[in-house]
Amino acid sequence: MINSERLALALEQLRSSDGTEFERFANAFLAPDLPGLRPVAGMHDGGRDAFIHSDSEMPDCFVQHSVTPDWQKKIQNTIKDLRKNGHQVRELIYCSPLDVQRHADDLKRQLRKDRVSLDIRDRAYFLANANRSPGTETAAEQLARRYVDPLISRKAIAEASRTAALTFDEERVAATFLACAVRDRNPEKGLTKFTYDSLVTYVLRDATPEALVPRSDVLAFVQRLTPSTEAARCKELVEQSLTRLVGRSVAKHHTKEDAFTLAAEVRREMRERLASFVAEAATVEREVCERVQIVATSIGIDFQFVPSDVGRDCVIILDQVLASQSRHAAHALVKEQAFFFKREDATEVAQRVLATKDHQLRSVPKLTQEQFLDLVPAILDDLVANPPDSVLHKFNNAGAAYCMLFALREAPDLQMALQKVFRTAQLLVDTSALVPCLAEVLLPKKEQRMSNLLRIASETGIRLVTTADVLNELETHLERVRYAYSKRVSGLVAKMGAQAVAFGSGSLIASYLTHGAAAGIGSIDEFINLFMGRENPKLDLIEFLKEQFGVSYEEMDAELADLSPQEVGEVTETWKGVRKKKAEMDDDVFDRLIHHDVRSLLLTRSLRADSVEEATYGHTWWWLTRDRSAFRVDNKIRLGKGASFCMSPEFFVRYLSMRPATAKSSNTTLLPVSVEMAGLGLVPHEVRDEAIRLFENSKGWPEYLRRRQLRDLVNKAYSEREEHGVDKMDVLGA
């Protein structure tokens, strides 16, 4: 029996020069259904690859095999050639390795008017019938051996997982094996055991009874990938892994040579896993290519580009972002340091990749730098905000694999490193993390990046908590949104249109203007009523946060009362030295926000001190915040020593990727590709009015040119600021 993913990958590889191979393959599938099938060989086939023989009349049912992407034109030309050569065409059976059936309805209707029936046998047909008979199974396996087996070599896997962030083929392939293993990880299995078993299995991947891998080679390889682990400890972990694998009949120990190989069934399963990985990589590039064309059309791109090249480049760039974040997160995990990934939008990411000498991007030689930056960041934004399932699965598995691999390079014991930082994680959730969740409420669930992060955390047993200070900030912010909309924004909408105003508005107003009408929300009051009413707004917010994101409210009055007033005052002054007050912000509002943040930071420290007696047992409490000022103040009051009390969403994503999924969460929602990238709709406060004017003055321009102007405006604003990164004053800007 052939695996459907293996056959799908074989069909994916067929090119214009492989027509004869595909014809032989397809005829093996048609023969059982069509006893009268007569193949026609040679160049002068009169437009026929085969016909259905009939004793009583001339053939009028013909077969055409083709691997061409332009299948509609091929079908029309085939019928034209058949008629030109004197054949009466009643039915055409068209075989293709592509997925074309779902796009053929219009052509079928057109041909029926011309008295021709079109029967399409495409990829789905071959996958469904591959194991129907010994003949189809043999044909499928022969095709797979020719086109798939070379792809799962070490070199091919390294190419399929290529990213500039992983510089060595050996490291890339090891990450690939980890990513394959992550999909089937046993939640009961410890992280250290899982990673070492995966790495040892990787070393034995090509071993056979005729080509064994000595014990010393297994140890030497794992030591190269885990340089921070002491030799004796590494040897102990490898020996334990070999014992487990042999005990579970995954590996075979040849005692005479003291060497190992994988069991035959395991080798077969590994080949299927790797074929599946390469097939998934091809699916990702194909679906991203389709998204490239959709986005390019929507933003009015008017220059030539190769969609497949641009799509592949977007996948590479996202992979580099993920690998870079994972490397930093792994270092922060092992060293117990604060991790706040620098604010980068899609344009900055693309510019940074372009600046590297070995970026490996195919589209760059065919586009000017300006064209590249007009097109690629828009696609990256779209993929991060609304990724296809294939992209989500790829980067969820890759994120976990990268984190594990990078952490292993620095930590003697990954499980111990994880437990040293996290015991039973409990998070105070800051307003800066909740406002984006509110702004996502009108989006389809799959597109709710920050919201899904909190949901997954709650589903995996992490306790999420918010306090009265955060409720007060949320209530005040929503009322400010209501007021700002009625006094300023509604007039602009009437004058300039919702799209122009949303372009430069805060995240909540932009969400309402962009998605409110489609969701049946007729007014800003109706939108705010989704979160809270006027009678008991705090209770409404408490219920909303709990039901939507799993965030519970706790008063913590006693804990807050125990905070030292003197220290609160001292940290407040420190905070004011870090965060600059904007000229348009009221002094009382500024002081209140600072006061709330100081209390949250010191409360986190107090709760952690109360819950942990020894540092080796791990830290229980963290403050989940997007405010970069919090990390700077945190570092100042700790004097740079010990573990941070703050946790950024990007670090939290990487941490969650290493935790085994629970039965409740594994098949419901996947972690977002990135939380910060694309900015969660954030536009700096000081550029909003100018952005609105810019958008209005550029009516009639292609969308990509308007994006370029806004990009330059935003980047200029950020470059003029002392801090790079999210500031709560921006998040709470109405």
Secondary structure, DSSP 4 states (H G I P E B T S, - for coil): ---HHHHHHHHHH--GGGHHHHHHHHHHHHTTT-TTEEE--SS--TT-SEEE--SSS---EEEEE---S-HHHHHHHHHHHHHHTT---SEEEEE-SS--GGG-HHHHHHHHHTT-EEEEE-HHHHHHTTTSSHHHHHHHHHHHHHHTGGGGSHHHHHHHT-BTTB-SHHHHHHHHHHHHHHTT--TTS-HHHHHHHHHHHHHTTT-BTTB-EEHHHHHHHHHHH-TTS-HHHHHHHHHHHHHHHHHTTSEEEETTTTEEEE-HHHHHHHHHHHHHHHHHHHHHHHHHHHHHHHHHHHTT--S---HHHHHHHHHHHHHHHHHHHHHHHHHHHHHT----PPP--HHHHHHHHHHSTT---SSGGGS-HHHHHHHHHHHHHHHHHS--HHHHHHHHHHHHHHHHHHHHTT-S-HHHHHHHHEEEEEEEEPHHHHHHHHHTTTS-GGG-HHHHHHHHHHHTT-EEEE-HHHHHHHHHHHHHHHHHIIIIIHHHHHHH-HHHHHHTS-HHHHHHHHHTTTTT--SHHHHHHTT--SSSHHHHHHHHHHHHH-EEE---HHHHHTS-HHHHHHHHHHHHHHSPPPTTS-HHHHHHHHHHHHHHHHHHHHHHHHH-SSGGG-EEEEEE---HHHHHHHHHHHTT-S--SEE-HHHHHHHHHHSPPPTTTTTT-PPPS-SSTTGGG---GGGHHHHHHHHHHTTTS-HHHHHHHHHHHHHHHHHTSS--S--HHHHT--
